[in-house]
């Protein structure tokens, strides 16, 4: 039984309508990763579910997704409203303006009609829960991109709410799957072929046009994995090559690569130490609470990254040498100059200058951790690669958070003429 309450789950406020953005919002109304698709997927899975506890979960979240559909529909309608009476606005979405009278309909942003083909329903509860986790992850990313393309504060607030609920749902589905107690890789009831299921086929070999390399890591080595060269190569008697002229032994290659890898790690280690000393100054200089919080969070992450690198040196049985990261030293010096020059500016401009300096640091570290991780993979060090991946993910997230902090400041700067 359904009952509609004439109140939105989250109050929607749109300051300045943007018909083009309204068209983007239709992706979350009638698109493949949108709220209607989620509501129908979870509700129908719930109707099919014979597990009372998880049926309750599916029906709860399926019903909430209908409330989200109402929020997105209201947002889209408010942004599309100018298409009802303005020629220029109508050109942003002729289908909505002419065929739909400026309102929403079950179409995506390209005008393609909603279809039940979007739904992933197998009737196998653990498989459906995995599909739901992936659906929530995709929806979270869509909302994140919508936030990045929006300047209206009220709209951004509503989208932030919706984006956050996707993570809540993903957490609930994940825990529901875990409480079923099924091994991660057991699907269905018929066992896979023994031996074959442990074989990893190395089906893309050589350096490649853009310098890709064959990587050994947790997904193809260790535990019960059997690494198998490409069956096609084996059948044709072809030896895999690396696309390079001349012969070099693997031992020599690994020795050189390991030396470069250790140098890269030492550079990163000093970079993190410098950053731990520099970030408190950036925190103190930040005026916006959101920016100050973001920098404080990343200061704690940076301390953890420094500790991870110390662990990596222990795993490699290497003592970190005294080495100065000149790149980070230059970025910090440049950042201090920016902060100094911005001290007399309007507060918004000061924080934007601070974000610019911080993002230069993040991009430097993203590049450094990316190259170090590839080296670890090539050297067959999955545990080291895992630790570097965690730090890389934190750097990428920090950069994204800084973007989020910058967007409202840029809007404010335009309004005050900074």
N, C-alpha and C positions, 0 to 999 in steps of 0.2 A: 504494500500500500504506500503510495506517495502522497505527500501533502506539500504544496508550495507555499512558502512564507514570503510575503512581499517585501523582502529585505535582502540585500546582497550579503554574501558571506564576508565580503570585504568592501568597504565603501569606496566607490570609484569617483575620482575628481580629475577632470581634464581641463587644464588651463587654456591651452591654445590647440584647437583641433588641427590635425595633420592628416589629410586624406591618404597620402602615400603611405604613411605609417599605419593607417587604418587597414589598408590593403595587406600589409605585412601581418597584421594581427589575425587576419582571416586564416593564416596557416595554422594557428592554434585553435581556431574555431572548427573549421571543416577539413583540416589537413591530415596527413597520415600520422603525425605525432601529436595531434590536437586533443582537446578535452573530450569531444564527443567520441572519438575513437577509444580513448581510455575508459570513459564511462560505459560504453557498450561492451568492450572487451572484458572488463572486470565483472560487470553485472551478469553477462551470459556465462562466464566461467563460474560465477557463484551459483547460478541456476542449475548448472550441471554438477556442482560439487556435492559429494556425498559425505564429506568430512565436516561436521557441524561447526567446529571451531574456525576452520579456514574459510568456510562458506560465509560466516559472519564477517570475517576480515574483508573478503572480496565484495560483499554487499555494502559494507560501510564505506570502503574507498570508492567503489563504483558510484555510490550516491553522492559522495563529496565531489567527484569529478563533474557531475551535473551542475553542482553549485559553481565550480570553476568555469564551466561552459557559459554560465550566466554572466559571470564577471567579464570574461573575454568578449562575449557578445556585446555587453554594454560598453566596454572600452572601444571596441571596433565601431559600434554605431555612433558614438560620440565623435570619434575622429573622422568618420565618413560623412557626418551630417552636412558639411558644406557642399557635398556633391549633389544635394537635393536641389540647390538653387544657383550654384555658380558654375559657369562653363569651364573655367580654368581648373577648379577643383574636380569637376566631373571627369576631366581628361586623365586624372590619376587612376581612375578605375571605371571605364565606360560601362562594363558589365553591371557593376553595382549601381551606377547612376541611372542607366537607361532601363535595364531589365529589372533591377531590384529597387528602384526608387530611393536609393541612398541608404538602404538598410542591409543587414547581414543576411546571408543565406548559407546553405550547406555546400560551400565551395571553398577551395583553398585559395592561396594568394594569386594563383595563375588562372583561376576560374574553372578548375577541374572539379567535377561533382564528387561529394563524399561517397565512399563505397565501402561495403562490408569486407572487401578484400584487404582493408587496412588491419582487420582484426586477426590476432594470433590466438586461436583456441584449439587445443588438441584433445581436451578431456583427460589428459594425464597431468595431475595436479602439480608435480614438481617441475615438469616442463613448462607449464603455464606460468608458474611463479617466476621462473627464469626469464620468460618473455616479458613479464610485467616489470621486473627489475630493469631490463634493457629499455623498455618503453619509458619508464620514469627517467632514466639517465638521458635518453634522447630529448625528452621534453624539457629537462633541466637546461640542456645546452641551447635549445631553441629560445627559451625565456632569457637566458644570459645574452644571447645575440640580440634579441629584441631590446633588452635594457641598454645595450651598447649603442643601438641605433636611435634611441629616444632621448629627447631633451626635456620633455614635459615632466615636472617633478611628481605630480599626482599619478600619472601613468606609470612612472618608474616605481613608485611605492607599491602600486597594485601588482605590478609584474614581479617585484621582489617577493611579495607575499606568495604569489603563485609558484615562483621558482623554489622557494623554501619548502613548500608543501610537497613538491616532487621528491625532495630528499627524504622527507618524513615517510612518504609512501614507500620509497625504495628501501629504507631501513626496515619498515614493517614487513614487506615482502621477503626481504633477505632473512630476517629472523624467523618468519613462518617457514621458510624453506629449511633452515637449519634445524628447527625443532622437529622436522619430519624424521631426522636421524638417518637419512640416506647418504651413503658415500657420494662424494662430489661427482664422480665420473660413472656412476651407475644410473643408466637411463633405461626405462622399460623393464622387461622381464627376461628377454633372451640374451644370454651372455655373448660377448664378442669373441672372435676367434683368438685363442691363446697364441702368444708369440707375435702375431701380426699386429695386435693392438699396441704393442710396445715399440714398434718400429717407426722411426722418424725418417722419411725419405727426403734426402737433400736434393730437391728437384729444381733448384735455381743455383747455378754454380758460376764461378768466375768473377771477375771484377766488375763487369757490366759497363754500359756506356757512361754512367755517371759516377763510377767508382764504388759501387756497392760491393760489400765483402760478405763472404760466408761467415755466419756468426754461430758460435757454440755457446749456449746458455742453458738456463734451467729447463727450457721447453724442448731441448733435444739432447741433453746429456745428464748423467747422474741418475740416481734412483734405479728404475728398471728400464730406462731408455736404451734402445739399440739404434745407433746412428747408421743409416744405410745410404750409400751413394746412390745417385739417381738410377732407378731401374732402366731408364732409356740409355744412359751412358753404359751401364753394365751389359746390356743386350747388344750394343753396337761396338763394344770393345774400345770405346773412346776414353781417354784419360782426361779428367777434368783439368782445365788450365786456368791460369789467372790473368790471361790477356797481356802478360808482360814479356818482353824479350829478355833472353838470358836466363840462367838458372841460379837460384839461390837456395840454400838449404833452409828447411823450416827452423832449425835450431838457431841459425844466424839471424833469421828474420825475427824470431821471438826474442832473442837477446837484445836486438836493436829496439824493438817495439817496447820491451819492458823498461829499457833505460829511458825512452821518451815518456812512457807512462808515469814512471816515478817522478820525473821532472815536472810533468803536468800536475801531479798530485801535490808536490811541494809548493808549486806556484799557487794552487788553489788554497792550500793550508794557510799560507801567509796572507792571501787575499781575505780569507775569512777572519783571521786574527785582526787585520787592519779594520775590517768592517765592524767587528765587535766594538772596537774603540771609537769608531766614527759615528755609528748609529745613534748613540745617546744625544749627540749634538743635533742631529737631524730631528729626533723626537722633540727636543726642547724648542726647536725652531718652528715646528708645525703649529698652525693656528686652528685648523679644522679638526674637530674631535675625531672624525672618521679617519683622517690621515694620520693623526697622532697614534690612534689605536693600531692602524695597519703597520706603522713603523715599529711600534712596541712589540707587536706579535712577531714581526720579522726579525727583530733583535734576538728574541728567544729562539727562533728557528735557526738563526746564524750561529748562535752558541752551540746548538745541537749539531749543526753541519760541521762545525770545527771538531766536535767530539767524534762524529762519524769518521772524519778523515783520519783522526788519531787511531781509531779502530782499524781502518784500512791499512795503515802502516804496520800495525801489529800483525794483521793477517798476512801481509807480504814479508814479514820479518825484516822491515826496513826502518831505520832511524831517520826521521825527517831532518834533512840538512837545513842549515840556516840559509834561506833564500828569500829575497825580496821580490814581491810581485809588483813590478814597475807599472803594469797596466792599472791595477787597483789603486796604487799610490797616486797615479795621475788623475784617475776619476774622482778620488776623494778630494784631492787638491782643487780640482775644477768645481766640485760640488760645494766646497767651503767658500770659494770665490762667488759662486751663484748666490749662496745664502747671504754673504756679506753685502753683495750689490743689491739684493732684494730687500734689505732691512728697512729701507726708506720707502718702499713701494706699498701700495694698497694691499690689504691682507690677502685677498684672493690671488693677486699676482704673485705674492710671496710664496704661497702654497703651491701654485702651479710651477714656479721655478724649482721648488723643492722636489716636486714629483718628477720633473724632467731630469734632475740630477740623480734621483733614486732609480729611475728606470734605465738610465745609462748603465748603472751598476748592475742591475738585474740582467740586462741583455748580455753584458760581459760574462756574468756568471753562468747564464744559460748556455752560452757558446762553450765555455770552459768545461762545464759538467757534461755537455753532450759529447764532446770529443773524448773526454776521459772515459765515459761509459762505453763508447764504441771500442776503445783500446782494451778495456777490461773484457769485453765480450770476445774480442779477437784472441786474447791471451787465455781464454777458457777459464775465467774467474767469475762464475755466476754470483757468488756471495758478495764480491766486491761490486759487481755491476748493480746488484740489488740496492746496496747502500747508496751508490751514486745516483741511481734512479729516484730514490726517495728525496734526495737533496735537489735534484733537477726539478722534480714535480713541485717542490716548495718554492723554488725560484720562479717557475712559470706561473704558479698561483699568485705569488707576490706581485708580479708584473700585471696580472689581470686585476688584482685588487687596486693597484695604483691607477689603472685605467678607470675603474669604477669611481674612485675618489676624484679623478680629474674631470669627469663629465659634468657634474653639477657646477663645479667651479668655472668651467668654460662657459656654461650657460649664464652664470652670474656675471662673469666678466663681460660677456656681450651686452647684458642688460645695463651695466653701469658704465660701459664704454672703456673698460680697462685695455 
